[in-house]
Amino acid sequence: MITRAVLRYVRITPRKFRQIIPLVKGKNPQDAISILMSVKKGASKYGIDVISSAINNVKRMQGVEVSDLYISNLIANGGPMLKRFKAASMGRASLIKKRTSHITVELDRVAKKAELPKAHAAKYAHKETAENVKKETIKDKQPEAKKKSTTKKGKE
């Protein structure tokens, strides 16, 4: 995780915000903002706010480019509920829960092949690659089957 931004006490239900998470998770933050601008959901404006806050956090760091980052984690957790009452039939009152959310976004650097640790490379060095392994095919097995079928029973 390079940076994180948290937007708390947002007046939207977590369920509504979770609908837009698959659209932007794993994408570049700048691409994610452009995607959210075209989505017709109320949650998208909060998503734009929290992602732009995370981008501003990255810009304060030195040696980190925004183009090298992706959204590694985007979470909408429930916050406190505002409890209100509405008049119901026969003099009763029904409860209305006005839900809030805590939205967290984490940005991380895109891993390149050259950046893999040496321990990781050594761990898989003993395994053979797909090019080196010869797989048996049906054609390889067919001549053996034909040889068996050409021999006549009774004559040996």
Secondary structure, 3 states (H helix, E strand, C coil): CCEEEEEEEECCCHHHHHCCHHHHCCCCHHHHHHHHHHCCCCHHHHHHHHHHHHHHHHHHCCCCCHHHEEEEEEEEEECCCEEEEEECHHHCEEEEEECCEEEEEEEEECCCHHHCCHHHHHHCCCCCCCCCCCCCCHHHHHHHHHHHHHCCCCCC
